[in-house]
């Protein structure tokens, strides 16, 4: 029997092809997603794709983009940030505007999907329950199609893929201590006088030069939302900063590379004890 050998690049090209052919994606991409995770209850509470561009958009261009995406995101909230300065010299305070950063948040009717458009960036967010990579990428493709005319002459400064995971674990009432090191292979080694701890936070920033990517991985404890449990976050942000023309970026291929790296990091950081909570 012969053996077929495929490179990572071949695999990514095949995956990109499946992304562009919906009738095949149903059979192919969803199967890949299931094979990669296998979790019936993944701990993802937010997935984000961020796109930073240069030069910036004007207020009118931002509002135009909001109208173009209204079919999928009918709810619009103005989140413009305004910085004021108050001059206290004289008899009466005199406020004046120092800077104004326009921002619109567009959301679906159920509020779990949203797009935020700012003058220098746009990001797509999906809240729990996570819909799977196929649907998430479809939503980003819709955003790309909507913004391509406005952004085609701009440079991509950063493309980021971020997954924020909340891991809830049971705590023994008799000994209410969260041993997070039992659930994460990356953790802080403490001297006995500081262990056990009530709160922690750590962050790692690592380049992956062979892929042209970087990853920021962070974790911290958070207040529990479920009785008799403890909780901590595992935040994985994979990105690249090409500073090249919008039209020269192969978004589907790059995002698949970033997703594969994100999955590798996630699986290497969590332990089997953590995995048991995702089924």
Secondary structure by P-SEA (a helix, b strand, c coil): cbbbbbcaaaaaaaaaaaaacaaaaaacaaaaaaaacccccccccbbbbbbbbcccccaaaaaaaaaaacccccbbbbbbbbbbbbbccccbbbbbbcbbbbbbbbbcccccccccccccbbbbbbccccccaaaaaaaaaaaaaacccccccccccbbbbbbbbbbbbbbccccccccccccccbbbbbcccccccccbbbbbbbbcccccbbbbbbccccccccccccbbbbbbbbbbbccccccccaaaaaaaaaaaaaaaaaaaaccaaaaaaac
